[in-house]
Amino acid sequence: MATRPVDFRKGVHGLAALVADVLCADPYGGDIFVFRSRRNDRIKLLAWDGNGMVLATKWLENGRFAWPPIQDGAMSLSATQLALLLDGLSWSHAVAAPVRRPVWPSGTRNPSGTTAATLV
């Protein structure tokens, strides 16, 4: 998520260039990039779906999106935080559960066919 507001006249190509140049990220890597407007009532999402670039825009009829303080750079959101943001809710207190790898009993085979010893 870009933390500084962007010019909302930018389209797919302008936002993809912004991702590459300013955020130093790959716009074709499969991540979803979220951009904010100056008024905090509109957002744009940019994503590469493997076949083409997707640009979605949402604006709230009433209220504003909850954003962190304006600063340079970007921040990452979990899927839960993104869903809350898109619903116009405060997402800053949502904490994603840590992703843990499964633990297989010693000497048994996991679904991929490797033994527990090769997973450690």
C-alpha angles and dihedrals in degrees: 000000000000108000097200119071116256133210102270092208087076115107133197096298095044093049092045089053089049090053091051099041106033104025093035090223135128110256089197095053097095098255121130113238118204123202128190132214124229092251093051091228096100136053135183125206121203123191140159110226096191093263104050146342117281121207119186128179128197130181129183118233090206128023133003138274116261108247135173118248113291112267138142119276136026141284134206126242129198119233089258093052091049091051091051091048092051090051090054093247130133107269101174094095096047109106120196117227113247115259110239129191117238117258115224121202112256114274095013126113123243122214092272090061098245123122124246091252092064092052096057 
